[in-house]
Amino acid sequence: MLSNPVLFDQIEKICRSRGTIAQFEAENGEMKGRMMIDAISVPDDVPLKPGIDDRITAFEASFDFMDCRIGLAVCVPKMEAASGFWYSSDEGGQPPDQVWIEFFVQTLMESIEPDGSYGIPIYVFISDAGLFSVVPTTP
């Protein structure tokens, strides 16, 4: 379940009206799923790695095709994990496959700029052959 399906639907509507999704699907096949990455608070029960205390941000990935969310705390300036992964679900979903964990991390790390800035939420459209992300930026 996406963390904010209404907001994602609005972004998708804009992308469809601009022809972005039609072009993506023409080049990569039908869109099969969506992932949303957002910043959240580090849950109280998630231990942080010792010695990492500089600008820690927790990120969570949610999907429209699974009932599980994946979380990770990151020391953004060092681009280093500050915790292990955690999983949460409102509906008793199963932990995600490793491929989706890796997909989340890769997408997140590619979305953080070298200066440590990032736009949130990150909207990801997925097909069998590709993906594209919509990432807010500062004007």
C-alpha positions in Angstrom: 0.0 0.0 0.0 1.4 3.4 -1.0 1.9 5.8 1.9 -0.1 8.5 0.1 -2.0 7.0 -2.9 -4.0 10.3 -3.4 -0.9 12.4 -3.8 0.7 9.7 -6.1 -2.4 9.7 -8.2 -2.2 13.4 -8.7 1.5 13.1 -9.8 0.5 10.3 -12.2 -2.3 12.4 -13.6 0.1 15.3 -14.3 2.6 12.8 -16.0 -0.2 11.3 -18.1 -1.4 14.8 -19.2 2.2 15.7 -20.3 2.6 12.4 -22.2 5.4 11.3 -19.9 3.8 8.0 -19.0 2.8 7.2 -22.6 6.3 7.8 -23.8 7.7 5.6 -20.9 5.3 2.8 -21.7 6.1 3.0 -25.5 9.8 2.6 -24.6 9.6 0.2 -21.7 6.2 -1.6 -21.8 3.2 -1.3 -19.6 3.6 0.3 -16.2 3.4 -2.6 -13.6 3.8 -0.8 -10.3 4.6 2.3 -8.3 6.9 3.0 -5.4 6.9 6.0 -3.2 9.8 7.0 -0.9 9.2 9.5 1.9 11.1 10.8 4.9 9.8 9.6 8.3 10.8 9.7 11.9 13.1 6.9 13.0 10.9 4.4 14.9 11.6 4.2 18.6 12.4 0.5 18.4 15.0 0.8 15.6 18.5 0.8 17.0 21.0 3.2 15.3 24.6 2.2 14.5 27.0 3.5 17.1 29.2 6.5 16.1 26.8 7.7 13.5 25.0 10.8 14.7 25.3 13.3 11.9 22.2 14.3 10.1 20.3 11.0 10.2 17.1 10.8 8.2 14.8 7.8 8.0 13.3 6.9 4.7 10.5 4.6 4.0 9.5 2.9 0.7 5.9 1.9 0.1 4.5 0.1 -3.0 1.1 -0.3 -4.6 1.7 -4.0 -5.2 2.6 -5.2 -1.7 1.3 -4.6 1.8 4.7 -4.0 3.4 6.8 -0.9 3.8 10.6 -0.9 4.0 12.5 1.6 6.2 16.1 2.6 6.5 17.9 5.3 8.5 20.7 7.0 6.6 23.5 9.4 7.6 22.9 11.6 4.5 26.3 13.5 4.5 28.2 10.2 4.5 25.7 8.3 2.3 25.9 5.5 4.9 23.2 3.3 6.5 22.6 4.4 10.1 20.4 1.4 10.9 19.4 -2.0 9.6 16.2 -2.3 7.5 12.8 -2.5 9.1 9.5 -3.6 7.7 6.1 -2.5 8.6 2.6 -3.3 7.5 -0.9 -2.2 8.4 -2.4 -5.4 7.0 0.0 -8.2 8.1 1.9 -8.2 4.8 5.0 -10.4 4.3 8.5 -9.0 4.4 9.6 -7.9 0.9 11.8 -9.9 -1.4 15.5 -8.9 -1.5 15.1 -7.5 -5.0 12.7 -4.8 -3.7 15.0 -3.9 -0.8 17.9 -3.4 -3.2 15.6 -1.5 -5.6 14.6 0.9 -2.7 18.2 1.5 -1.7 19.5 2.1 -5.2 16.6 4.5 -6.0 17.1 6.4 -2.8 20.9 6.7 -3.1 20.6 7.9 -6.7 18.2 10.5 -5.6 20.4 12.1 -3.0 22.6 14.8 -4.5 26.4 15.0 -3.7 25.8 18.0 -1.4 23.3 15.9 0.7 20.2 17.5 -0.6 17.2 15.5 -1.8 13.6 15.9 -2.8 10.8 14.1 -1.0 8.6 12.3 -1.7 10.1 10.4 -4.6 7.6 8.9 -7.0 8.8 5.8 -9.0 6.9 4.3 -12.0 8.0 0.7 -12.7 7.6 -1.6 -15.8 9.2 -4.9 -16.5 12.0 -3.2 -18.6 12.5 0.2 -16.8 11.5 2.9 -14.4 11.3 6.6 -14.1 11.3 8.7 -11.0 9.7 12.1 -10.3 11.7 13.9 -7.6 10.8 17.3 -6.3 13.6 19.9 -6.5 14.2 23.2 -5.0 13.7 26.0 -7.5 
